[in-house]
């Protein structure tokens, strides 16, 4: 059930990251949500592994948003250089 909860939070995180990142977004809504899910999963399990927070703490949500913003930034850098 934990991974399902993480994916649902990642969906929300993807939406939040899209609104927090300024500028034009080359990714569509679906790609941004997927980036949010991946950022959420990475931040959740990495933060728990490093002992930064436990399951259910609000720091996990904040870390997931930061992880998604970083991934979205990297995605924009990679896709912005094409063409």
N, C-alpha and C positions, 0 to 999 in steps of 0.2 A: 504494500500500500504506500510505502514511503516514496517509491519512484513515481507513482501516479501523482501523488501530491506535489512532488518536485516538478513534474511536467506541467501541471496546472498552474503552479506558481510561475514557472518559466513562461507560460503564455502571457500572464499578466506582466511579468518583467519585460518581455519583448515589446509590449505596448508602451510601457513606461519609458523604456530606453529610446523608443522611436520619438516620443514626445520631448525627451530631454536632450537629444542630440540635435544641435542646430544644423542648418544647411539642407541642401537637397539630398534626398536619399535615393540612390540608384536601385535599391532593393524594394521589392513590393512588400505588401503586408505579410504574406506567408513567409518569405525569407526572413523578415525581421522577427517574426514570432519564433521561427526555428532557431535563429541566433539567440533569442531570449531563452529558449528552452536549453540550448547547449550551454550558454553562460550560467544559467541557473544550476544545471547539473554539475558543471565544473566547480563553481563557487561553493555549492553546498557540500560536496564531498571533499573538496580540498580544504575548506575551512574546518570541517569536522576532523579530518585527518590531522591537521596541524594543531588541533585543540583550541582554535580561536573561539568557537561557540558550540553549543549543543543543539540538538534538534528542537525546533519550535521557537528559537530565539529570533528576535527581530533583526539581529545582526546578519542572519542568514539571508533575509530578504534584501537588505542593503548590499551585501556582498554579491548577491545574484544580479542586482541592478548594475552594480559597477562592472561585474564580469561581462554582462551583456553589452554595456556601453563600450567596453574595450574591444570586444569581438566585432561590434558594429563599426567601430572606428577602423579596425584592421580590414574589415570587409570593404569599407569605402575606399581605403587606400589601395587595395588590390584591384578593385573594379574600376577605380577612377583612372588608373594608369593604362588601361586597355584602350585600344582604338586609336 
